[in-house]
Amino acid sequence: MQKIQFYFLDRKPTLKERTRLKLFIEKLFKTEKKRLSSLSYIFCSDKYLLGINKNFLRHDYYTDVITFDLSSSNDKIEGEIYLSVDRIKDNAKIEGVSFKEELHRIVFHGALHLCGYRDKKTNEISEMRKKENDYLMKYQTKY
């Protein structure tokens, strides 16, 4: 059984080299010294993710990603990462980067949350951005 799965609800972005991306995400967890058991990425719309944000987190605003840690122990990581394709497209335009780059950034961002990184305080945001950029660079250079 594969450790990482991609699911497409009401959005299906172009996601090339899926096997390579999955292997890279597994490598990310190993680099962060975390044991990955299973991880599902669910690609959806703003509307779908807003519903999750309201129902589970009591937040009434759009977001690009929500990560759920479903691990039953500290030994192995299990999780679900919901990504709004609509929000990622908008953020790519705002940031002046390609959709592909922003999509990969958010894929890695969700994985980094499961590795223990946070992004609420200024210093946490800075560390998260550094990690995202490091992994983006490694992925783009075909490790």
C-alpha positions as CSV (number, residue, x, y, z in Angstrom):
1,M,0.0,0.0,0.0
2,Q,1.2,3.5,-0.9
3,K,1.7,5.8,2.0
4,I,0.5,8.9,0.1
5,Q,-2.7,9.2,-1.8
6,F,-4.2,12.1,-3.9
7,Y,-7.9,12.5,-4.0
8,F,-9.8,15.0,-6.2
9,L,-13.3,16.1,-4.9
10,D,-14.7,19.0,-6.9
11,R,-11.4,20.2,-8.4
12,K,-8.8,18.4,-10.4
13,P,-5.6,20.5,-10.9
14,T,-3.0,19.4,-13.3
15,L,-0.6,17.5,-11.1
16,K,2.2,16.0,-13.2
17,E,4.8,13.5,-12.0
18,R,2.6,12.3,-9.1
19,T,4.8,9.4,-8.2
20,R,7.9,11.6,-8.1
21,L,6.0,14.1,-5.8
22,K,4.9,11.3,-3.5
23,L,8.4,10.0,-3.2
24,F,9.7,13.5,-2.5
25,I,7.1,14.0,0.3
26,E,8.2,10.7,1.8
27,K,11.8,12.0,1.7
28,L,10.6,15.3,3.4
29,F,9.3,13.3,6.3
30,K,12.5,11.3,6.6
31,T,14.6,14.5,6.4
32,E,12.5,15.9,9.3
33,K,13.1,12.6,11.2
34,K,9.4,11.6,11.2
35,R,7.9,8.3,10.4
36,L,5.0,8.5,7.9
37,S,2.3,5.9,8.0
38,S,-0.3,7.3,5.7
39,L,-1.2,10.7,4.2
40,S,-4.1,11.8,2.1
41,Y,-4.1,15.0,0.0
42,I,-7.7,16.1,-0.9
43,F,-8.0,18.7,-3.6
44,C,-11.2,20.7,-3.4
45,S,-12.9,24.1,-4.0
46,D,-13.0,27.2,-1.9
47,K,-16.6,26.4,-1.0
48,Y,-15.8,22.9,0.2
49,L,-12.8,24.0,2.3
50,L,-14.8,26.9,3.8
51,G,-17.3,24.3,5.0
52,I,-14.5,22.3,6.7
53,N,-13.1,25.5,8.2
54,K,-16.5,26.4,9.6
55,N,-17.5,23.0,10.8
56,F,-14.2,21.7,12.3
57,L,-12.3,24.9,13.2
58,R,-15.1,27.4,13.7
59,H,-13.4,29.8,11.3
60,D,-15.6,31.7,8.8
61,Y,-13.0,32.5,6.1
62,Y,-11.3,31.1,3.1
63,T,-7.9,29.3,3.4
64,D,-5.6,27.5,1.0
65,V,-4.9,24.5,3.3
66,I,-6.2,22.7,6.3
67,T,-4.1,19.9,7.9
68,F,-5.6,17.2,10.2
69,D,-3.2,15.1,12.2
70,L,-5.0,11.8,12.6
71,S,-2.0,10.0,14.3
72,S,-2.9,7.7,17.2
73,S,0.6,7.8,18.6
74,N,3.8,9.9,18.3
75,D,5.4,6.9,16.6
76,K,3.9,7.2,13.1
77,I,2.2,10.1,11.4
78,E,-1.2,9.8,9.8
79,G,-3.0,12.7,8.3
80,E,-5.3,14.4,5.8
81,I,-4.5,17.6,4.0
82,Y,-7.3,19.5,2.3
83,L,-6.2,22.0,-0.4
84,S,-8.3,24.7,-2.0
85,V,-7.3,24.7,-5.7
86,D,-9.2,28.0,-6.1
87,R,-7.3,29.7,-3.3
88,I,-4.0,28.4,-4.5
89,K,-4.7,29.8,-8.0
90,D,-5.5,33.2,-6.5
91,N,-2.5,33.2,-4.2
92,A,-0.2,32.3,-7.1
93,K,-1.4,35.4,-9.0
94,I,-1.0,37.6,-5.9
95,E,2.5,36.3,-5.2
96,G,3.5,36.4,-8.9
97,V,4.5,32.7,-9.1
98,S,3.2,29.9,-11.2
99,F,0.2,27.8,-10.1
100,K,2.5,24.8,-10.1
101,E,5.0,26.4,-7.8
102,E,2.3,27.6,-5.4
103,L,0.6,24.2,-5.4
104,H,3.9,22.4,-4.5
105,R,4.5,25.0,-1.8
106,I,1.1,24.3,-0.2
107,V,1.6,20.5,-0.5
108,F,4.9,20.8,1.4
109,H,3.3,23.3,3.8
110,G,0.7,20.8,4.9
111,A,3.3,18.1,5.3
112,L,5.5,20.4,7.4
113,H,2.5,21.0,9.7
114,L,2.4,17.3,10.4
115,C,6.1,17.4,11.1
116,G,5.4,19.9,13.9
117,Y,5.9,23.3,12.2
118,R,3.4,26.0,13.1
119,D,2.7,29.3,11.4
120,K,0.8,31.5,13.9
121,K,3.6,33.7,15.3
122,T,6.0,35.8,13.3
123,N,9.0,33.6,14.1
124,E,7.0,30.4,13.2
125,I,5.9,31.9,9.9
126,S,9.5,32.8,9.1
127,E,10.7,29.2,9.9
128,M,7.8,27.7,7.9
129,R,8.6,29.9,4.8
130,K,12.2,28.9,5.0
131,K,11.4,25.2,5.1
132,E,8.9,25.6,2.3
133,N,11.5,27.4,0.2
134,D,14.2,24.8,1.0
135,Y,11.9,21.9,-0.1
136,L,10.7,23.7,-3.2
137,M,14.3,24.3,-4.2
138,K,15.2,20.7,-3.7
139,Y,12.1,19.5,-5.5
140,Q,12.6,21.8,-8.4
141,T,16.2,20.7,-8.8
142,K,15.0,17.1,-9.1
143,Y,16.8,16.1,-6.0
